[in-house]
Amino acid sequence: MALKLHGLPMSTCTTRAMVCLHEKAVDFELVPVNLFGGEHKQPSFLAKNPFGQIPVLEDGDVTLFESRAITAYVAEKFKETGTDLIRHNNLKEAALVKVWIEVESQTFNPAISPIIVEFFVAPKQGKTPDQAIIDANLERLGKVLDVYESKLSSTKYLAGDFFSLADLNHFPYTHYFMQSPWASVVNDRPHVKAWWEDISSRPAFKKVAEGMTFG
């Protein structure tokens, strides 16, 4: 039975899970969730995720929420198929993947996500983007990417010379960021730019990106 992923094709967290599923060549059904209609706050959905957020993955009797937990589960369960995202046969490489997964979650994401929310999401909610928030986080993101630039000057990808879940988890927010007026923050750093051009050209990324629009 195919896995069910409850979410939306423009959602950053849903698309993180979708890219992982495509990289692992796993069949799944995307079950749309009507956020504007409040479906995610209804008892039937809250039974799947008590926090009322997307995505949710259902795999038989396993129900998971939090996109990074979902990608980790998919990468582990289907480790013998598709792209090896966790380097499960090499303890050192697997540990480095975990380090950079944490960096994305704890350092990169807190800097980039407020920019995406203010520039793309706020106008859809009838709000005016807060430029002060954008500016503060652009400065913060630049400092993070300075570290990335240094790291990527010695390895092709974040955890080493292999594509992994550490790189994949960056996809959704960076994809939207590159459509913002501040793409130069990435493009002005040659190694970061080359890394992004590489990973964003992967078939799984391109397939998911087709549905990523706030329009």
PyRosetta script that sets phi, psi and omega in degrees:
from pyrosetta import init, pose_from_sequence

init()
pose = pose_from_sequence("MALKLHGLPMSTCTTRAMVCLHEKAVDFELVPVNLFGGEHKQPSFLAKNPFGQIPVLEDGDVTLFESRAITAYVAEKFKETGTDLIRHNNLKEAALVKVWIEVESQTFNPAISPIIVEFFVAPKQGKTPDQAIIDANLERLGKVLDVYESKLSSTKYLAGDFFSLADLNHFPYTHYFMQSPWASVVNDRPHVKAWWEDISSRPAFKKVAEGMTFG")
pose.set_psi(1, 133.1)
pose.set_omega(1, -178.0)
pose.set_phi(2, -66.0)
pose.set_psi(2, 147.6)
pose.set_omega(2, 174.6)
pose.set_phi(3, -68.3)
pose.set_psi(3, 151.7)
pose.set_omega(3, 176.1)
pose.set_phi(4, -113.6)
pose.set_psi(4, 127.5)
pose.set_omega(4, 176.7)
pose.set_phi(5, -115.4)
pose.set_psi(5, 113.0)
pose.set_omega(5, 179.5)
pose.set_phi(6, -89.1)
pose.set_psi(6, 121.7)
pose.set_omega(6, -179.0)
pose.set_phi(7, 173.0)
pose.set_psi(7, -157.7)
pose.set_omega(7, -179.5)
pose.set_phi(8, -137.0)
pose.set_psi(8, 144.9)
pose.set_omega(8, -174.6)
pose.set_phi(9, -71.2)
pose.set_psi(9, -8.7)
pose.set_omega(9, 175.2)
pose.set_phi(10, -102.8)
pose.set_psi(10, -5.8)
pose.set_omega(10, -178.6)
pose.set_phi(11, -72.7)
pose.set_psi(11, 130.4)
pose.set_omega(11, -179.9)
pose.set_phi(12, -59.1)
pose.set_psi(12, -44.4)
pose.set_omega(12, -176.2)
pose.set_phi(13, -74.1)
pose.set_psi(13, -35.0)
pose.set_omega(13, 175.6)
pose.set_phi(14, -64.4)
pose.set_psi(14, -44.0)
pose.set_omega(14, -176.8)
pose.set_phi(15, -68.9)
pose.set_psi(15, -28.7)
pose.set_omega(15, 174.3)
pose.set_phi(16, -58.9)
pose.set_psi(16, -45.7)
pose.set_omega(16, 178.8)
pose.set_phi(17, -67.6)
pose.set_psi(17, -39.3)
pose.set_omega(17, -179.1)
pose.set_phi(18, -62.5)
pose.set_psi(18, -43.8)
pose.set_omega(18, 179.3)
pose.set_phi(19, -60.9)
pose.set_psi(19, -42.8)
pose.set_omega(19, 178.9)
pose.set_phi(20, -60.5)
pose.set_psi(20, -45.0)
pose.set_omega(20, 179.3)
pose.set_phi(21, -62.1)
pose.set_psi(21, -40.1)
pose.set_omega(21, 177.4)
pose.set_phi(22, -68.0)
pose.set_psi(22, -40.5)
pose.set_omega(22, 178.4)
pose.set_phi(23, -61.3)
pose.set_psi(23, -33.2)
pose.set_omega(23, 179.8)
pose.set_phi(24, -89.4)
pose.set_psi(24, 0.7)
pose.set_omega(24, 179.1)
pose.set_phi(25, 56.3)
pose.set_psi(25, 43.9)
pose.set_omega(25, -179.1)
pose.set_phi(26, -102.2)
pose.set_psi(26, 129.7)
pose.set_omega(26, 175.8)
pose.set_phi(27, -70.2)
pose.set_psi(27, 136.8)
pose.set_omega(27, 176.8)
pose.set_phi(28, -152.4)
pose.set_psi(28, 159.0)
pose.set_omega(28, 176.3)
pose.set_phi(29, -110.1)
pose.set_psi(29, 124.9)
pose.set_omega(29, 175.1)
pose.set_phi(30, -87.1)
pose.set_psi(30, 117.1)
pose.set_omega(30, -178.7)
pose.set_phi(31, -101.8)
pose.set_psi(31, 107.3)
pose.set_omega(31, -177.4)
pose.set_phi(32, -61.6)
pose.set_psi(32, 141.6)
pose.set_omega(32, 177.6)
pose.set_phi(33, -116.1)
pose.set_psi(33, 124.0)
pose.set_omega(33, -177.1)
pose.set_phi(34, -81.5)
pose.set_psi(34, 87.5)
pose.set_omega(34, -179.0)
pose.set_phi(35, -66.4)
pose.set_psi(35, -39.9)
pose.set_omega(35, -178.2)
pose.set_phi(36, -66.3)
pose.set_psi(36, -27.1)
pose.set_omega(36, 177.3)
pose.set_phi(37, -88.7)
pose.set_psi(37, -0.6)
pose.set_omega(37, 177.5)
pose.set_phi(38, 77.6)
pose.set_psi(38, 19.5)
pose.set_omega(38, -178.4)
pose.set_phi(39, -59.2)
pose.set_psi(39, -33.9)
pose.set_omega(39, -177.0)
pose.set_phi(40, -70.9)
pose.set_psi(40, -9.2)
pose.set_omega(40, 178.6)
pose.set_phi(41, -106.6)
pose.set_psi(41, 4.6)
pose.set_omega(41, 179.0)
pose.set_phi(42, -83.2)
pose.set_psi(42, 152.5)
pose.set_omega(42, -177.6)
pose.set_phi(43, -53.2)
pose.set_psi(43, -37.0)
pose.set_omega(43, -177.7)
pose.set_phi(44, -64.9)
pose.set_psi(44, -35.5)
pose.set_omega(44, 178.2)
pose.set_phi(45, -82.2)
pose.set_psi(45, -38.7)
pose.set_omega(45, 179.2)
pose.set_phi(46, -61.9)
pose.set_psi(46, -22.7)
pose.set_omega(46, 175.7)
pose.set_phi(47, -68.7)
pose.set_psi(47, -24.3)
pose.set_omega(47, 178.3)
pose.set_phi(48, -89.8)
pose.set_psi(48, -40.2)
pose.set_omega(48, 176.8)
pose.set_phi(49, -140.4)
pose.set_psi(49, 105.5)
pose.set_omega(49, -176.1)
pose.set_phi(50, -64.1)
pose.set_psi(50, -12.4)
pose.set_omega(50, 177.9)
pose.set_phi(51, -90.1)
pose.set_psi(51, -4.9)
pose.set_omega(51, 175.1)
pose.set_phi(52, 64.8)
pose.set_psi(52, 41.8)
pose.set_omega(52, -179.9)
pose.set_phi(53, -128.4)
pose.set_psi(53, 156.2)
pose.set_omega(53, 174.9)
pose.set_phi(54, -103.4)
pose.set_psi(54, 153.1)
pose.set_omega(54, 5.9)
pose.set_phi(55, -93.2)
pose.set_psi(55, 171.1)
pose.set_omega(55, 169.4)
pose.set_phi(56, -131.4)
pose.set_psi(56, 134.0)
pose.set_omega(56, 176.7)
pose.set_phi(57, -108.4)
pose.set_psi(57, 131.2)
pose.set_omega(57, 173.7)
pose.set_phi(58, -115.9)
pose.set_psi(58, 123.4)
pose.set_omega(58, 178.7)
pose.set_phi(59, -131.9)
pose.set_psi(59, 89.2)
pose.set_omega(59, -175.3)
pose.set_phi(60, 63.5)
pose.set_psi(60, -120.8)
pose.set_omega(60, -178.8)
pose.set_phi(61, -92.0)
pose.set_psi(61, 9.2)
pose.set_omega(61, 178.1)
pose.set_phi(62, -103.4)
pose.set_psi(62, 125.9)
pose.set_omega(62, 176.1)
pose.set_phi(63, -123.5)
pose.set_psi(63, 123.6)
pose.set_omega(63, -176.1)
pose.set_phi(64, -126.7)
pose.set_psi(64, 145.3)
pose.set_omega(64, 168.1)
pose.set_phi(65, -128.2)
pose.set_psi(65, 175.1)
pose.set_omega(65, -171.0)
pose.set_phi(66, 77.0)
pose.set_psi(66, 112.4)
pose.set_omega(66, -170.6)
pose.set_phi(67, -60.9)
pose.set_psi(67, -36.6)
pose.set_omega(67, -179.3)
pose.set_phi(68, -71.6)
pose.set_psi(68, -31.4)
pose.set_omega(68, 173.9)
pose.set_phi(69, -67.7)
pose.set_psi(69, -37.4)
pose.set_omega(69, 178.7)
pose.set_phi(70, -65.9)
pose.set_psi(70, -46.0)
pose.set_omega(70, -179.8)
pose.set_phi(71, -64.3)
pose.set_psi(71, -37.7)
pose.set_omega(71, 178.5)
pose.set_phi(72, -64.4)
pose.set_psi(72, -41.3)
pose.set_omega(72, 179.0)
pose.set_phi(73, -63.7)
pose.set_psi(73, -47.8)
pose.set_omega(73, -178.7)
pose.set_phi(74, -63.3)
pose.set_psi(74, -43.9)
pose.set_omega(74, -179.4)
pose.set_phi(75, -62.4)
pose.set_psi(75, -35.6)
pose.set_omega(75, -179.9)
pose.set_phi(76, -79.2)
pose.set_psi(76, -47.1)
pose.set_omega(76, -176.7)
pose.set_phi(77, -62.7)
pose.set_psi(77, -39.1)
pose.set_omega(77, -176.4)
pose.set_phi(78, -108.1)
pose.set_psi(78, 36.8)
pose.set_omega(78, -174.2)
pose.set_phi(79, -64.2)
pose.set_psi(79, -22.1)
pose.set_omega(79, -178.4)
pose.set_phi(80, -88.6)
pose.set_psi(80, -3.6)
pose.set_omega(80, -178.5)
pose.set_phi(81, -121.8)
pose.set_psi(81, 156.3)
pose.set_omega(81, 177.5)
pose.set_phi(82, 62.2)
pose.set_psi(82, -154.3)
pose.set_omega(82, -178.7)
pose.set_phi(83, -73.8)
pose.set_psi(83, 134.4)
pose.set_omega(83, 175.1)
pose.set_phi(84, -77.4)
pose.set_psi(84, 103.5)
pose.set_omega(84, -174.7)
pose.set_phi(85, -92.0)
pose.set_psi(85, -10.3)
pose.set_omega(85, -174.0)
pose.set_phi(86, -124.6)
pose.set_psi(86, 3.1)
pose.set_omega(86, 178.3)
pose.set_phi(87, 51.3)
pose.set_psi(87, 52.5)
pose.set_omega(87, -169.6)
pose.set_phi(88, -68.3)
pose.set_psi(88, -12.1)
pose.set_omega(88, 179.3)
pose.set_phi(89, -99.7)
pose.set_psi(89, 5.0)
pose.set_omega(89, -178.0)
pose.set_phi(90, -137.4)
pose.set_psi(90, 108.2)
pose.set_omega(90, -173.9)
pose.set_phi(91, -59.8)
pose.set_psi(91, -43.7)
pose.set_omega(91, -178.8)
pose.set_phi(92, -64.5)
pose.set_psi(92, -48.1)
pose.set_omega(92, -179.0)
pose.set_phi(93, -65.1)
pose.set_psi(93, -39.2)
pose.set_omega(93, 178.4)
pose.set_phi(94, -61.8)
pose.set_psi(94, -38.7)
pose.set_omega(94, 179.2)
pose.set_phi(95, -66.4)
pose.set_psi(95, -39.8)
pose.set_omega(95, 178.8)
pose.set_phi(96, -67.0)
pose.set_psi(96, -35.8)
pose.set_omega(96, 174.6)
pose.set_phi(97, -59.5)
pose.set_psi(97, -44.7)
pose.set_omega(97, -179.3)
pose.set_phi(98, -64.3)
pose.set_psi(98, -38.4)
pose.set_omega(98, 177.6)
pose.set_phi(99, -58.1)
pose.set_psi(99, -48.8)
pose.set_omega(99, -175.5)
pose.set_phi(100, -77.7)
pose.set_psi(100, -21.2)
pose.set_omega(100, 169.3)
pose.set_phi(101, -64.1)
pose.set_psi(101, -42.0)
pose.set_omega(101, 178.0)
pose.set_phi(102, -66.8)
pose.set_psi(102, -39.2)
pose.set_omega(102, 178.6)
pose.set_phi(103, -60.4)
pose.set_psi(103, -45.6)
pose.set_omega(103, 178.6)
pose.set_phi(104, -58.6)
pose.set_psi(104, -46.7)
pose.set_omega(104, -175.2)
pose.set_phi(105, -70.2)
pose.set_psi(105, -42.1)
pose.set_omega(105, -169.7)
pose.set_phi(106, -98.1)
pose.set_psi(106, -20.4)
pose.set_omega(106, -174.9)
pose.set_phi(107, -121.5)
pose.set_psi(107, -49.7)
pose.set_omega(107, -178.9)
pose.set_phi(108, -71.7)
pose.set_psi(108, -51.8)
pose.set_omega(108, -174.6)
pose.set_phi(109, -61.6)
pose.set_psi(109, -43.4)
pose.set_omega(109, 179.2)
pose.set_phi(110, -62.5)
pose.set_psi(110, -21.6)
pose.set_omega(110, 178.8)
pose.set_phi(111, -86.7)
pose.set_psi(111, -40.3)
pose.set_omega(111, -173.6)
pose.set_phi(112, -86.3)
pose.set_psi(112, -32.6)
pose.set_omega(112, -173.4)
pose.set_phi(113, -63.9)
pose.set_psi(113, -38.6)
pose.set_omega(113, 178.2)
pose.set_phi(114, -62.9)
pose.set_psi(114, -30.5)
pose.set_omega(114, 178.6)
pose.set_phi(115, -66.6)
pose.set_psi(115, -44.7)
pose.set_omega(115, 180.0)
pose.set_phi(116, -65.2)
pose.set_psi(116, -42.5)
pose.set_omega(116, -179.7)
pose.set_phi(117, -62.3)
pose.set_psi(117, -46.2)
pose.set_omega(117, -177.6)
pose.set_phi(118, -68.5)
pose.set_psi(118, -42.9)
pose.set_omega(118, -173.0)
pose.set_phi(119, -80.4)
pose.set_psi(119, -41.3)
pose.set_omega(119, -174.9)
pose.set_phi(120, -98.7)
pose.set_psi(120, -42.2)
pose.set_omega(120, -170.9)
pose.set_phi(121, -85.3)
pose.set_psi(121, -45.4)
pose.set_omega(121, -175.9)
pose.set_phi(122, -53.1)
pose.set_psi(122, -46.4)
pose.set_omega(122, 179.5)
pose.set_phi(123, -61.4)
pose.set_psi(123, -32.4)
pose.set_omega(123, 178.5)
pose.set_phi(124, -69.5)
pose.set_psi(124, -19.9)
pose.set_omega(124, 178.0)
pose.set_phi(125, -97.6)
pose.set_psi(125, 9.9)
pose.set_omega(125, 179.6)
pose.set_phi(126, 76.5)
pose.set_psi(126, 19.4)
pose.set_omega(126, -178.7)
pose.set_phi(127, -107.5)
pose.set_psi(127, 158.0)
pose.set_omega(127, 175.4)
pose.set_phi(128, -92.3)
pose.set_psi(128, 128.1)
pose.set_omega(128, 179.0)
pose.set_phi(129, -55.9)
pose.set_psi(129, 138.7)
pose.set_omega(129, 179.2)
pose.set_phi(130, -88.6)
pose.set_psi(130, 102.9)
pose.set_omega(130, -175.5)
pose.set_phi(131, -64.9)
pose.set_psi(131, -29.1)
pose.set_omega(131, 179.2)
pose.set_phi(132, -64.0)
pose.set_psi(132, -40.5)
pose.set_omega(132, 177.7)
pose.set_phi(133, -65.8)
pose.set_psi(133, -43.3)
pose.set_omega(133, 179.0)
pose.set_phi(134, -60.3)
pose.set_psi(134, -48.7)
pose.set_omega(134, -176.8)
pose.set_phi(135, -62.8)
pose.set_psi(135, -43.4)
pose.set_omega(135, -179.5)
pose.set_phi(136, -62.2)
pose.set_psi(136, -39.6)
pose.set_omega(136, -177.8)
pose.set_phi(137, -81.6)
pose.set_psi(137, -24.2)
pose.set_omega(137, 171.2)
pose.set_phi(138, -63.5)
pose.set_psi(138, -41.8)
pose.set_omega(138, 176.8)
pose.set_phi(139, -63.6)
pose.set_psi(139, -42.9)
pose.set_omega(139, 179.7)
pose.set_phi(140, -63.7)
pose.set_psi(140, -45.1)
pose.set_omega(140, -179.6)
pose.set_phi(141, -63.9)
pose.set_psi(141, -39.4)
pose.set_omega(141, 178.9)
pose.set_phi(142, -58.4)
pose.set_psi(142, -40.4)
pose.set_omega(142, 179.3)
pose.set_phi(143, -67.0)
pose.set_psi(143, -38.4)
pose.set_omega(143, 176.6)
pose.set_phi(144, -63.4)
pose.set_psi(144, -45.6)
pose.set_omega(144, -176.9)
pose.set_phi(145, -71.3)
pose.set_psi(145, -20.6)
pose.set_omega(145, 171.8)
pose.set_phi(146, -63.5)
pose.set_psi(146, -39.5)
pose.set_omega(146, 176.4)
pose.set_phi(147, -66.4)
pose.set_psi(147, -42.1)
pose.set_omega(147, 177.9)
pose.set_phi(148, -61.0)
pose.set_psi(148, -43.0)
pose.set_omega(148, -179.0)
pose.set_phi(149, -58.5)
pose.set_psi(149, -42.8)
pose.set_omega(149, 178.1)
pose.set_phi(150, -64.9)
pose.set_psi(150, -45.9)
pose.set_omega(150, -179.0)
pose.set_phi(151, -63.2)
pose.set_psi(151, -44.8)
pose.set_omega(151, -175.1)
pose.set_phi(152, -77.0)
pose.set_psi(152, -3.3)
pose.set_omega(152, 173.3)
pose.set_phi(153, -78.7)
pose.set_psi(153, -15.3)
pose.set_omega(153, -178.4)
pose.set_phi(154, -115.8)
pose.set_psi(154, -17.3)
pose.set_omega(154, 176.6)
pose.set_phi(155, -136.1)
pose.set_psi(155, 151.5)
pose.set_omega(155, -177.0)
pose.set_phi(156, -69.5)
pose.set_psi(156, -35.3)
pose.set_omega(156, -179.9)
pose.set_phi(157, -125.2)
pose.set_psi(157, 176.1)
pose.set_omega(157, -171.3)
pose.set_phi(158, -66.7)
pose.set_psi(158, -41.4)
pose.set_omega(158, -176.6)
pose.set_phi(159, -91.4)
pose.set_psi(159, -7.0)
pose.set_omega(159, -177.9)
pose.set_phi(160, 156.7)
pose.set_psi(160, -158.6)
pose.set_omega(160, -179.6)
pose.set_phi(161, -90.2)
pose.set_psi(161, 42.0)
pose.set_omega(161, 179.9)
pose.set_phi(162, -148.4)
pose.set_psi(162, 141.2)
pose.set_omega(162, 176.1)
pose.set_phi(163, -72.1)
pose.set_psi(163, 139.0)
pose.set_omega(163, -177.2)
pose.set_phi(164, -148.6)
pose.set_psi(164, -179.4)
pose.set_omega(164, 177.5)
pose.set_phi(165, -60.1)
pose.set_psi(165, -27.2)
pose.set_omega(165, 178.4)
pose.set_phi(166, -61.7)
pose.set_psi(166, -40.3)
pose.set_omega(166, 177.5)
pose.set_phi(167, -74.7)
pose.set_psi(167, -45.7)
pose.set_omega(167, -176.7)
pose.set_phi(168, -55.6)
pose.set_psi(168, -41.5)
pose.set_omega(168, -175.2)
pose.set_phi(169, -63.9)
pose.set_psi(169, -17.4)
pose.set_omega(169, 178.2)
pose.set_phi(170, -78.3)
pose.set_psi(170, -13.9)
pose.set_omega(170, -166.7)
pose.set_phi(171, -56.5)
pose.set_psi(171, -56.0)
pose.set_omega(171, -167.3)
pose.set_phi(172, -63.9)
pose.set_psi(172, -46.5)
pose.set_omega(172, -177.9)
pose.set_phi(173, -70.2)
pose.set_psi(173, -37.5)
pose.set_omega(173, 179.2)
pose.set_phi(174, -67.4)
pose.set_psi(174, -36.9)
pose.set_omega(174, 177.6)
pose.set_phi(175, -56.5)
pose.set_psi(175, -49.2)
pose.set_omega(175, 179.1)
pose.set_phi(176, -68.4)
pose.set_psi(176, -39.2)
pose.set_omega(176, -178.9)
pose.set_phi(177, -59.1)
pose.set_psi(177, -37.1)
pose.set_omega(177, -178.2)
pose.set_phi(178, -71.1)
pose.set_psi(178, -9.5)
pose.set_omega(178, 174.1)
pose.set_phi(179, -98.3)
pose.set_psi(179, 3.5)
pose.set_omega(179, -179.7)
pose.set_phi(180, -93.2)
pose.set_psi(180, 172.2)
pose.set_omega(180, 178.0)
pose.set_phi(181, -70.2)
pose.set_psi(181, -3.1)
pose.set_omega(181, -172.9)
pose.set_phi(182, -113.7)
pose.set_psi(182, 25.0)
pose.set_omega(182, 179.9)
pose.set_phi(183, -59.2)
pose.set_psi(183, -21.1)
pose.set_omega(183, 179.5)
pose.set_phi(184, -61.8)
pose.set_psi(184, -23.3)
pose.set_omega(184, 177.8)
pose.set_phi(185, -59.3)
pose.set_psi(185, -34.7)
pose.set_omega(185, 173.5)
pose.set_phi(186, -84.3)
pose.set_psi(186, -49.1)
pose.set_omega(186, -172.4)
pose.set_phi(187, -65.8)
pose.set_psi(187, -25.0)
pose.set_omega(187, 179.4)
pose.set_phi(188, -78.1)
pose.set_psi(188, -5.3)
pose.set_omega(188, 177.5)
pose.set_phi(189, -112.8)
pose.set_psi(189, 100.1)
pose.set_omega(189, -167.9)
pose.set_phi(190, -57.4)
pose.set_psi(190, -37.9)
pose.set_omega(190, -179.5)
pose.set_phi(191, -74.8)
pose.set_psi(191, -36.4)
pose.set_omega(191, 175.4)
pose.set_phi(192, -65.9)
pose.set_psi(192, -41.8)
pose.set_omega(192, 178.8)
pose.set_phi(193, -60.8)
pose.set_psi(193, -46.5)
pose.set_omega(193, -179.5)
pose.set_phi(194, -63.1)
pose.set_psi(194, -40.1)
pose.set_omega(194, 177.6)
pose.set_phi(195, -62.3)
pose.set_psi(195, -45.7)
pose.set_omega(195, -178.9)
pose.set_phi(196, -66.0)
pose.set_psi(196, -42.7)
pose.set_omega(196, 179.0)
pose.set_phi(197, -61.8)
pose.set_psi(197, -36.5)
pose.set_omega(197, 177.9)
pose.set_phi(198, -65.6)
pose.set_psi(198, -56.0)
pose.set_omega(198, -173.1)
pose.set_phi(199, -72.1)
pose.set_psi(199, -31.0)
pose.set_omega(199, -178.9)
pose.set_phi(200, -76.7)
pose.set_psi(200, -10.1)
pose.set_omega(200, 177.0)
pose.set_phi(201, -92.1)
pose.set_psi(201, -1.9)
pose.set_omega(201, 179.0)
pose.set_phi(202, -66.7)
pose.set_psi(202, 142.6)
pose.set_omega(202, -177.4)
pose.set_phi(203, -54.6)
pose.set_psi(203, -39.6)
pose.set_omega(203, -179.7)
pose.set_phi(204, -63.6)
pose.set_psi(204, -40.6)
pose.set_omega(204, 179.8)
pose.set_phi(205, -66.3)
pose.set_psi(205, -47.0)
pose.set_omega(205, -177.0)
pose.set_phi(206, -63.5)
pose.set_psi(206, -37.2)
pose.set_omega(206, 179.8)
pose.set_phi(207, -63.2)
pose.set_psi(207, -45.4)
pose.set_omega(207, -178.6)
pose.set_phi(208, -72.1)
pose.set_psi(208, -37.0)
pose.set_omega(208, -176.5)
pose.set_phi(209, -60.9)
pose.set_psi(209, -26.6)
pose.set_omega(209, -178.9)
pose.set_phi(210, -58.1)
pose.set_psi(210, -30.7)
pose.set_omega(210, -177.3)
pose.set_phi(211, -98.5)
pose.set_psi(211, 4.2)
pose.set_omega(211, -175.4)
pose.set_phi(212, -91.5)
pose.set_psi(212, 90.8)
pose.set_omega(212, 178.7)
pose.set_phi(213, -146.3)
pose.set_psi(213, 140.6)
pose.set_omega(213, 175.6)
pose.set_phi(214, -93.9)
pose.set_psi(214, 5.7)
pose.set_omega(214, -176.4)
pose.set_phi(215, -71.1)
pose.dump_pdb("model.pdb")
